[in-house]
Amino acid sequence: MKSPMAPKYEVGQRVIIMPVKNQPLSPRDSGLEQYAGRVGEVTDLHWLKRGIGEVFYLYTVRLEAERKEVVLHEDELEAVLG
């Protein structure tokens, strides 16, 4: 089954982990602060559909410094430019 919307990031793309701004802290954010500002590479992505037309993406990101992988929502990432 194909995704109804294209992902914002692609496998192999370098990204920076950024906490979501202007939103109350949620349980999904509890461990994110330790990774804030770190650079990694998208190694996998998955999409989930909630309701009619509501799609969101989850990305597996390998951190460059530790070679550790974390799973993040699209709104927790920014592209590395250049």
Stockholm file with secondary structure:
# STOCKHOLM 1.0

chainA/1-82         MKSPMAPKYEVGQRVIIMPVKNQPLSPRDSGLEQYAGRVGEVTDLHWLKRGIGEVFYLYTVRLEAERKEVVLHEDELEAVLG
#=GR chainA/1-82 SS CCCSSCCSSCTTCEEEECCCSSSCCCGGGTTTGGGTTCEEEEEEEEEEECSSSCEEEEEEEEETTTCCEEEEEGGGEEECCC
#=GC SS_cons        CCCSSCCSSCTTCEEEECCCSSSCCCGGGTTTGGGTTCEEEEEEEEEEECSSSCEEEEEEEEETTTCCEEEEEGGGEEECCC
//
